[in-house]
């Protein structure tokens, strides 16, 4: 950050992301007092790796008019020390308010960032993603598609925020585009629906739970049950709005209480207006109650809805941080892949990049090994699955959640030639080696989009069809 400040004009923002207190020697948040030492003359905003809170310096706090007298916003937390002083850590809606005063990136900047991400994806054998964003995000993808540069399949969810009014605005934008299974660019760009945040994060102890969070592994954070991101009844109205319009909803829900509310909401609106095939999903869903699991299985069977979208890589990359918040009772049932499998619940695997590195190989490995970056196993192994199931969750089971099951997800006649070639047989190598596999070639829609410099694989272009 000091290097960035040195080349930034005074008064201009310095932005960054990816810090994780669980990886710091001090095992604590980054505070304004830390940032002030290297950036007294520039506002600083550093997003935590979870995306649910950030650290800002005193300059940024002044710009946002945040001081010790400032009250916490609804569904947000302004972190304070023992004396009541503002530390510079802003959670949930308090962070959202700060983001609102940061100048947005230019369209060219957005497009260059997307192209860089696509290149990174190709290096990891990945050709289809689910994205969330704003109308400007969609415009960036559409422009890249028109320019012939979108060599990736993108299913985008519009941010619906947390009021009925913002949901109506998102719905109006979504309805300007073809609905799934229709797409733009023969499956390159799909207007998949809306995303709503029901709660916060485990690391920030803001996800909505029945039992209080822990901190520092053993200490109970008395009275802290997290909180919903909005009035739960407003959330229900938002889901009903989208559902009755025939638009898919993906809801961020981590805490068990939040997950229960989400699946019960899906069950309610589907009973009111039965509409099979919308595939409403629960994003993260890694602390479900038995009731939630049963409801998901029922929704999937009756309505083709209620699908968890999971990120097993959380156990690895931020495992130390989230395990400190969970407490001993929740640890073994975190990310319950085996339970989902046994109860007939299908899920789609992902990374939630930038929360974890984007490579699917890490999620495959974490699904099997459940190991933290420190080499420990606080989550136990009772919910581990085999590599066959893990791979299916990132391919054949994931494709329907992008409304692309008729194009990708399996290798068979009639599907698009989206193929990754690896240096190892995932079914025969030792499980601990899964995270180290290397992609040697990626093919998108029949075109080679990545070839490792050292691969021995060769190809002969041909215009002949079998």
Secondary structure as GFF3:
##gff-version 3
##sequence-region A 1 466
A	DSSP	alpha_helix	2	6	.	.	.	ID=ss1
A	DSSP	beta_strand	14	19	.	.	.	ID=ss2
A	DSSP	three_ten_helix	21	23	.	.	.	ID=ss3
A	DSSP	alpha_helix	32	36	.	.	.	ID=ss4
A	DSSP	beta_strand	44	48	.	.	.	ID=ss5
A	DSSP	beta_strand	53	56	.	.	.	ID=ss6
A	DSSP	alpha_helix	58	63	.	.	.	ID=ss7
A	DSSP	beta_strand	76	80	.	.	.	ID=ss8
A	DSSP	beta_strand	86	92	.	.	.	ID=ss9
A	DSSP	alpha_helix	93	99	.	.	.	ID=ss10
A	DSSP	alpha_helix	107	123	.	.	.	ID=ss11
A	DSSP	beta_strand	128	133	.	.	.	ID=ss12
A	DSSP	alpha_helix	135	146	.	.	.	ID=ss13
A	DSSP	beta_strand	153	159	.	.	.	ID=ss14
A	DSSP	alpha_helix	164	174	.	.	.	ID=ss15
A	DSSP	beta_strand	189	197	.	.	.	ID=ss16
A	DSSP	beta_strand	214	215	.	.	.	ID=ss17
A	DSSP	beta_strand	219	220	.	.	.	ID=ss18
A	DSSP	alpha_helix	232	244	.	.	.	ID=ss19
A	DSSP	beta_strand	249	253	.	.	.	ID=ss20
A	DSSP	alpha_helix	256	272	.	.	.	ID=ss21
A	DSSP	beta_strand	281	284	.	.	.	ID=ss22
A	DSSP	alpha_helix	290	303	.	.	.	ID=ss23
A	DSSP	beta_strand	307	310	.	.	.	ID=ss24
A	DSSP	alpha_helix	313	317	.	.	.	ID=ss25
A	DSSP	alpha_helix	319	326	.	.	.	ID=ss26
A	DSSP	alpha_helix	328	331	.	.	.	ID=ss27
A	DSSP	alpha_helix	337	342	.	.	.	ID=ss28
A	DSSP	beta_strand	347	349	.	.	.	ID=ss29
A	DSSP	alpha_helix	360	369	.	.	.	ID=ss30
A	DSSP	alpha_helix	387	394	.	.	.	ID=ss31
A	DSSP	alpha_helix	396	399	.	.	.	ID=ss32
A	DSSP	three_ten_helix	400	402	.	.	.	ID=ss33
A	DSSP	beta_strand	419	422	.	.	.	ID=ss34
A	DSSP	three_ten_helix	431	436	.	.	.	ID=ss35
A	DSSP	beta_strand	439	444	.	.	.	ID=ss36
A	DSSP	beta_strand	447	451	.	.	.	ID=ss37
###
